[in-house]
Amino acid sequence: MELIQEDERGSIFPYLVGNMLVGNSNKKFPMHDIVALQKNTFYYIGQLISVAIVQTKINFPFFAPSVYNYLCGKNISQIFVEIEEVPIHIKGRDLLEKVRQARNEVNLETLCHDDHGKEILSDAGYKFQHPLVQEDIIQTVARHCILYKGKAELDDIKRGLAALGVIKEMEKYPDVFKPVFTNSLSSPVTADAIRNLFDVQFSSEHDPIREKEEAAYVMFVNLLYDCEAGDEQELQLYEVLFFFSGSDSIPVGGFETVPSLQFTTNPYPKSSTCILELSLPTIYYQQPELFKEKFIFAMKNHGGYGLT
């Protein structure tokens, strides 16, 4: 008799993803939860995954690559954590992006020694040195966010994965088990990638509003390229993507629903992450700097998922 019945298998994913893990759809990691630790919840999750893999051959392809590497026995200090594994709502993600784009040591010094930078680096246990090393800063903060904060939870999952010998097999054959735990099918976030996602809903060519819509679209595209080139320090491409999709990565082949680019007479851009819709304001069609100002304000001050 199976320990996991057919009708129970579908409940494993939503329980893990919705309650115990945080992060983007294919880059998840355990949140720190002292109550769950006391109840051995993560240990039981590891056991459940072990039984599910052996009995049903189902996969759990939503763990962050760095999390999988840790589960396979790698030392945290030897694990490379991609910045994109850190969700944009996690404290420290903004610093990671700015450090990555820093062009010289002066920029690094400024970022790391202001109050915000010092707080994040101190929390991550970064030991200041001279000169500052860009990649050391990034990895210290990224490892802290993804691995060290939830290390106790990850260790409990590892203990649970020891059931039926799964953890030993993972350590021996990490490449074989990688598709079971991770899904790296995402495309680079570039200006062209974001631009090509949209089905642009222009008015008819004879409509007087068409000229304003085309101007708003051109300003939007120009802003994307400015972000990609690093000329727009206040805004990152992943923030634009997250604003209308709720994700900071693009699945290979695009989203299941084609994002729609609409236009509005409202003073700020609007979006719905539920239906993947972005609306650009047309009232600044002759004021590109004001369009940029309002757009960046909306990206930085939205409420998250849903209608923004």
N, C-alpha and C positions, 0 to 999 in steps of 0.2 A: 504493500500500500504506500502511495506517495505521501511524503510529508507536506508537500505543497500541492493542493488541489488545483485543477484547471482554472476554476473561477477565482482563485486567489492570486494567480500570477499577475493579473492586470493591476492589482492593488499595490504591488511592490513599488512600482515606479512612482506613482503619485505620492506615496508615503515618504519615500526617500527624498524625492525632489521637492516636495511641498513643505516638509516639516523639518528635516534634518540637514539639508544641504543648501548652500547659497551659491551664487555665481551665475554666469551665463549658461545657456542651455547645454553646451558641450564642454564647459570648463568649471564644473562644480566641485566644491570642497566642503567639509563639515564645519558648521558654525560651532563656536564654543558654547557649550550648554552644560553647566555644572549639575543641573538636576538630571539630565539624561545620562551623564557620567555616573552619578550615584546609583542610578537604576540599571546600569550596564546596557543601556539602549544601543549604543554603538557596537558593543560586543555582539549583541543579538542580531544587529543588522549584518555584521560580518558573517555570522553563522547562516543567516537567511540567504545571503548572496552565494555562499559556498554550496548550500543545498540546491539552490535554484540552478546554478551553473552545472552541477553534476547531474541532477535529475531531469532538468527540462531543457538544457542547452540555451536558455535565454541569455541575452547580453544586458549589460548595464553601461551603455556607451555615453556616459555623461560626466565622468570624472575629468578634472583638469589633468593634463599630461604630467605635471610635476607631482600631483597627488599619486598618480599611478606609479611613477618612479619611486616614490617613498614607500608605497605598499609593496613594491618589489624588492625592497631591502636596501636601496641606495641611501647614503648618508645625506642629510639635508644640505650640508655645506658643499656637496658635489652635484646638487641638482640645479639645473638652469630653469628659472621661472620666467616665462614670457610676461611682459607687462600686460598683455591682453587677457591674461588669466585673472587679473585683479579687476573686479567690477568697478564701474565708474562711481558707484555710490559709496565705495569703501574709502575710508579716510586714508590718504596717501597716494591714491591713483593720480590725482592732479599733479602732485610733486614728481611722480615717476615720469609722466609725459614731459614736464618741463625740463627735468634733468636729461632726458633722452635728447631733447632738442637744444640743449645748451651748447653753444658754439666755441666756448673757451673757458679757461679756468676762472676768469672773473665772473662769468655768468653762474658757474657752479658755486662759487663762494657766496654770491648774493642769494641764490636759492636756498642754500643749506644753512645760512646763518641768520636768516630772518626768523621771526618767532614761529611761523607756521612750519618752516623746514626743520628748525631745531626740535620742535615738539615731536614731529613724525620720526625723525632720525633717532631721537632719544628713546622713544617708545620701541623702536626696532632694535635698539642696542648697538647702533652704529658708533664705531670709535673713530672720531675725527683724526685725520692725518693730513700732512702737507707733503706734496700736493694732493688735492682731492682726486679720487679715481672714479670716473663716471660710472663704469660698469659695477664697481664695488657698491656704490650707493644704491643703484637700481636693484641689484640682487639682494642686498641686505633688507631693503624695504619690501620687495616682492616676496621673498621667502618668509618674512615675518607675517605678512598679510595672509598668505595661502597655506603655509606649512606650520610655522611655529605657534601661531595662535590656536590652531586646532590640533596640535600634536597629540594631546591626550586622547582626543576623539579618534584620530587616525590610528593610534596604537591599539585602541580597543577594537577598531575594525579589523586590524591585522590579527589580533588574537582570535577574533571570530572566524576569519578566513582560514585559520589553521584547521578548522573543522574539515574533515574528509581530505586533508592534505592539500587543499587548494593553494595555500600560501607558498608551500614548498615548490609546487609546480610553477607558480608565477615567478619565483626567484630563479628557478632553473631555466625557464623558457619565457622570458619577458616579452619577446616579440610575438610569440604565439598568442599570449593572453591580452596583448594590448588592444586589439579590436573589441574584446569583450568589455573592457572598462573605459575606453576612450573613443572619441570620434573627432578626428582632426580635420574633418571636411569643411573647411571654411576658406574663403577667399580673402586676399589682402584688401584692406579698406583704403581705397584711393579715391581721388576726386572723380575720375572716370567711372570707377565702379559704382559710386553713389549716383552719379548722373544717369548712368545707363539702367539703373533699377527702375526708373519712373516711367509711368505712362502719363505724359503731360496732357492735361485737359484744357487746351486753349479754346477760347470762344471762336465763333466763325470768323473768317477773314474780313467780313463786312461789318462786324460788330465794332463800334468805337472803342470798346474796352480792350480789344485785341492788342493794340499798340502798347498799352500799359502792362498787360500780361507778359508780352515778349520782353519788355524792359526789365520787369521783375525777375523773369527767368534768367536773363543774361547776368543780372547782378548776383543772383544766387549761385550760378555756375562760376562766376569770377571769384566769389568768396570761397567756394570749395577749392579752387586752384591756389588761392592765397594761403589757405590752411595747409594744403599739401606742401607748398614751398616753404612753409615756416614764416611767411610774411605776416600772418595774422596770429600773434602770440596769445590772444585772449580766447581762441576757440580751436578745438581739435576736431578732426573729421569724425572720430568715433562718437563725439557728443552730438553731432548732426544726425548720424545714423541712429543713435539711441533715442533721439527726440521723437522720431516718427515710427520707429520699429520696436523699441523696447529692448533692442539687442545692440551690442557693440561689435558684432562680427557678422559677416555675410556668408550664408551657406553656399557651398558650391552649387552652381545652377540657379542661385537666387532664392528668394522666399517663395513659399507655396502660393501666396497671394501677391500679385504684382502691385507694388506701391503706386499710389496715385498722387500726382502733383496737381493741386488745385490752386485757385487764386481767391483772395478775399479782400474786402475793403476795410477790414479791421486793421488797427494800427500795428499789431504784432502777428507773427506767424502762428498758426495753430496746427495741431496734429492729433491724430487718433492712432494709437499703437494697436488698437483692436482690429482696425481695418486697413492699417498701413497707409495712412493718408497724411499728406503735408500740404498746408495752404500758405501761399506766400502773399504778403500784402502788396497791393498795387498802387497805393496812394503815394509811394515815394519814387515813382517811376523816373523822376528827374532829379532825385536826391540820393545818389548811391551811398554816400557816407551815412545818411540818416537810416537808410535801409539796413546797412551793416550794423549800425548801433542797435536798432530794434531787434534785428535777428539774433545778435549775440546775447542781448538781454533775455530774450525768450529761451535760448538754449541753456542759459545759466540759472534761470529762475522758474523752471517748470516744475510740476508736481510729481513727475515720474510716469508710471504706467497709466494707460487709459487715455482720456481726453485731456489735452494740455493746451 
